[in-house]
Amino acid sequence: MVKTLPRTSQTIEGELHKTEVVSDNGTQALVVRTPSQLIQNAEYEAIKYNPLDVAAHYRKRPLQVLQRIATVLQPTLAFAFGVWWDSKRGKVVKNDRRRAVQLRELLTRLGPAYIKIGQALSTRPDLVPPVYLEELTKLQDQLPPFPNEIAYQFIEEELGAPPEEIYTELSVEPIAAASLGQVYKGKLKTGEEVAVKVQRPDLRERITIDLYILRRIAGWVQHNVKRVRSDLVGILDELGDRIFEEMDYIHEGENAERFFQLYGHIRDIYVPKIYWEYTNRRVLTMEWINGTKLTQTAEISAQGIDARYLIEVGVQCSLRQLLEHGFFHADPHPGNLLATPDGKLAYLDFGMMSEIQPPQRYGLIEAIVHVVNRDFEGLAQDYVKLDFLTPDTDLTPIIPAFARVFADAQGASVAELNIKSITDELSALMYEYPFRVPPYYALIIRSLVTLEGIAIFIDPNFKVLSEAYPYVSKRLLTDPAPQLRTSLRDLLFKEGKFRWNRLENLLRNARNNEDYDFNLVLNQGLDFLSSERGAFIRDRLVDEFVNGVNALSKNVLHNFTYLLRERVGLTAVNETQAATVEQQQTLEHIKNILQILQETRGFDPVQMAPQFAQLLVNPGVQRLGQQIGTRLVQKSLAHLIRELLAAEDIEQIRTPREGVNV
């Protein structure tokens, strides 16, 4: 008897494995199986998208290509002409349901590549009129299904047995049909409810011919339209890679397991289980999820679930995908995000995933920081690091152009803008200046803009950047990566002057992030400040701290001498000057920061006492304390010498005067 315990995932030599416990005659043994072993030990080699092979194939078939072009152009031009003619006759096209239905049907007839375009538009209530939005939403999982006979044939071919021998139950009709496949609800012989996804027939042929045509058009535009500097061919190749991966359900299953490994621990995130015994290239069997689309807000509210909270959960998960691990869901449309009855956010469909490398991840964090803090010179440098601009580009005219893009945010935080408005403004900017769009960027924007579209549908006032900044602040304060430490230094200092308001802003935002750990920040902060890498920040922070102590002592002494003169009547006592305005501001900032720290989750002086005791014996912290003590002594000695010299000067001035009077 084989019993599968709750799953765990682990990475062994770069390949994701599945761990099971096999029980036989009362004994148990740990067995590690790869997905390929679980599908009858068949040889598995992923089918990759190769644009050169695709081009070689279709160059020999010009009539087939011309026929496809005609198939696409004829109905598209007819639809466009009809919309134009309606507008000329005074019809309000954006409210015309008949035209909305025609558009949905047109995209459905044109095939998977165009259906995906419609799916992307279905999440943009800020771009698409409500009537069209309602129709395009049907493209997510309400497409015409293909016959059951073909689906059953694929199941038998892929799994080695007819459906009735594998599943005790299988829905008579598919419960959902999307661009690449359709889904049946079933039950395994072991009793688990499952979703059985079966791929559409002739899918690869239909996808590749559209990619070939679009790639040829992109290449022509790239070489003949001077204003276009982006790598359009590279962007299409990136899309082709992802679609080919999406057509391989073994790869999708591996993606799901990897997604679970990286993000399944996040609170209120749920990732369904993959049943590898019943999965192959064209058939995927996964755990059945009872859930409601996030855009069905009335149904979600009726279950007592807060849809806006689930969007916040999704945004936080997306931030970790894009900025922490780099492995991200590139197609988070409403059909792939469900609210479960117990209030969790379930991710589905792991076919279209992508990765962003560490340099780009750190570059995006730096760009967000520079946008929020209006450091447009730093933002221009970020675009160089992210490969949007070549290193030899003259940034002089681009820096004020960035300032103009965000001009409408004057007087408010840039975090209040939405991603769509920013990308629209930046698109115009990229057209005017020598920007080039790297291939990886298209899927990132698709992912973010799609998620933001769902968020806007649920709450028109939802701002993804505003939700993102606490996470970014936490990363800046806790991530030891040299790139982010440099970014932190650039954020906190300008022309050698410490910007206390920036530190306040970081701490205030970071404490709103659920993963923010005060003790971790304290430990890592002191460790960094006491290291060689933190010398620049440490030296200036020590100066600022000493100035704050100096200001505090001045205020205390000033108040004391004032009390002696005014209240006690000792007029012989000279009234000491209070702290300067600048010193007073530094003192206020320190007070504000202490207040923020006291209000931060995890701040408990009783529990922190043992931690402070450990820190006191840390050599780096001791060096830091010695440095502060030395500076304080130096300041005190310098102040004492100035006072003595000043007194001597006064005495020398008074002595001649006394002589004259005598």
Secondary structure as GFF3:
##gff-version 3
##sequence-region A 1 662
A	DSSP	beta_strand	2	3	.	.	.	ID=ss1
A	DSSP	beta_strand	9	12	.	.	.	ID=ss2
A	DSSP	beta_strand	15	24	.	.	.	ID=ss3
A	DSSP	beta_strand	27	33	.	.	.	ID=ss4
A	DSSP	alpha_helix	35	38	.	.	.	ID=ss5
A	DSSP	alpha_helix	51	59	.	.	.	ID=ss6
A	DSSP	alpha_helix	62	88	.	.	.	ID=ss7
A	DSSP	three_ten_helix	93	95	.	.	.	ID=ss8
A	DSSP	alpha_helix	97	110	.	.	.	ID=ss9
A	DSSP	alpha_helix	112	121	.	.	.	ID=ss10
A	DSSP	alpha_helix	130	137	.	.	.	ID=ss11
A	DSSP	alpha_helix	148	159	.	.	.	ID=ss12
A	DSSP	alpha_helix	163	166	.	.	.	ID=ss13
A	DSSP	beta_strand	167	170	.	.	.	ID=ss14
A	DSSP	beta_strand	176	177	.	.	.	ID=ss15
A	DSSP	beta_strand	181	188	.	.	.	ID=ss16
A	DSSP	beta_strand	193	199	.	.	.	ID=ss17
A	DSSP	alpha_helix	203	224	.	.	.	ID=ss18
A	DSSP	alpha_helix	232	246	.	.	.	ID=ss19
A	DSSP	alpha_helix	249	263	.	.	.	ID=ss20
A	DSSP	beta_strand	269	270	.	.	.	ID=ss21
A	DSSP	three_ten_helix	276	278	.	.	.	ID=ss22
A	DSSP	beta_strand	283	287	.	.	.	ID=ss23
A	DSSP	beta_strand	292	293	.	.	.	ID=ss24
A	DSSP	alpha_helix	297	302	.	.	.	ID=ss25
A	DSSP	alpha_helix	307	320	.	.	.	ID=ss26
A	DSSP	pi_helix	321	325	.	.	.	ID=ss27
A	DSSP	beta_strand	327	329	.	.	.	ID=ss28
A	DSSP	three_ten_helix	334	336	.	.	.	ID=ss29
A	DSSP	beta_strand	337	339	.	.	.	ID=ss30
A	DSSP	beta_strand	345	347	.	.	.	ID=ss31
A	DSSP	beta_strand	353	355	.	.	.	ID=ss32
A	DSSP	alpha_helix	358	372	.	.	.	ID=ss33
A	DSSP	alpha_helix	376	385	.	.	.	ID=ss34
A	DSSP	alpha_helix	398	405	.	.	.	ID=ss35
A	DSSP	three_ten_helix	407	409	.	.	.	ID=ss36
A	DSSP	three_ten_helix	414	416	.	.	.	ID=ss37
A	DSSP	alpha_helix	419	432	.	.	.	ID=ss38
A	DSSP	alpha_helix	439	458	.	.	.	ID=ss39
A	DSSP	alpha_helix	464	478	.	.	.	ID=ss40
A	DSSP	alpha_helix	482	492	.	.	.	ID=ss41
A	DSSP	beta_strand	493	494	.	.	.	ID=ss42
A	DSSP	beta_strand	497	498	.	.	.	ID=ss43
A	DSSP	alpha_helix	500	510	.	.	.	ID=ss44
A	DSSP	alpha_helix	518	529	.	.	.	ID=ss45
A	DSSP	alpha_helix	535	563	.	.	.	ID=ss46
A	DSSP	pi_helix	564	568	.	.	.	ID=ss47
A	DSSP	alpha_helix	581	598	.	.	.	ID=ss48
A	DSSP	alpha_helix	605	616	.	.	.	ID=ss49
A	DSSP	alpha_helix	619	661	.	.	.	ID=ss50
###
